[in-house]
Amino acid sequence: MPPLYEVPGLYALSIAFLYMMYWAKKRIRILEKLGKLNAKQKSIRKYVLNFGLKLGNPFRTILFPFVIMFILNGFYPILGEPVLGLNWAMVIFPIMVIIQPLVEELAIRSILFGSFVTRAEEYKTKSRMKYLVIFLGGFLIQNTVFMLLHFRLNLPTFISGIMYSVFFLDGFDKRTGERNILPAWAAHSSHNLLVWLGQIGLVTTGWVWVLIL
């Protein structure tokens, strides 16, 4: 958990990142309409900026991944005593449950993993081996980066990364390259929400065990 003085910086970096992504996508769309996209800009559009925030089917896009991750999180305990007071918890809630999952899914799943998936799709009909190498390589790289960012090289973090990747792939349109990160965002946010509840003392163990016991 970051110290209080780091929170304004985390908010500023997150908002700046989201704004730059929004501005870049808007700028490229304008250039595309004007027919002024050069080869380099087309490459950037193809591998970096083709993420989407479209809603799609609400149940499949948001509710289903949220419910699945919430159920999975309910089976393992959140260890440790409550570490957040209510005031501090209210300050950290937006960045922990909303902004941080969005930024991580955009950067790790949409940009990093999405670039590998887009590249792998080019070889799907040409060379199955190259397709698998690029896809699996990208999967392992993005999940390793995800664990390193959280300073936790453990099985729960790895499994969480797998689940977010599965929901990201579910929202990936292989025909157009559009990347809908809402399913992965919903899953990631549900996990962080349960952790947040544990840190303020509302949940001290997996909620499934609370129901059973």
Secondary structure, 3 states (H helix, E strand, C coil): CCCHHHHHHHHHHHHHHHHHHHHHHHHHHHHHHHCCCCHHHHHHHHHHHCEECCCCCHHHHHHHHHHHHHHHHCCCCCCCCCCCCHHHHHHHHHHHHHHHHHHHHHHHHHHHHHHHHHHHHCCCCCCHHHHHHHHHHHHHHHHHHHHHHCCCCCHHHHHHHHHHHHHHHHCECCCCCCEECHHHHHHHHHHHHHHHHHHCCCCCCCHHHHHHC
